[in-house]
């Protein structure tokens, strides 16, 4: 559409909504710095949470493994009659 066919209202609306200079508008650095800081803090929180929860689960798993080993040892001793030697006689 050329300017001879467009009315003044359409031309004003076009100029107000679009950047006619062809330059890309860069956002200011302030929000970007804040966004980076928030992302860094959240990443550290997630990392610490994973480490603490993973450590807790690891300790719980080790405790359950030790309990299972004691039960298995008790079952093995009851099956062999309480002998501690390796001979089956």
C-alpha positions, 0 to 999 in steps of 0.5 A: 500500500503506498502513501497515496492510497492510505489516509492520515489515520492509517499512516499515523497508526502504522508509524505508532506501532512499528519501528521505521528506523530499521534498528533493533531495539536492545533492552537495557542491561539492568533487567538482564543483570537481575535475571542472571543473578536470580537464575544463578541463585536458583541454580545453586538452590537446586544443586544444594537441594539435590546434594542434600536429598541425595546424601540423605537417600544414600545414608538411608540406603546404606542403613537398609543395606546394613540391616539386610546384611545383618538379617542375612547373616542371622539367617545363614547362621541359623541354617548352618546351626550356628557353626562359624567354620567353613566345613559342612560336617 
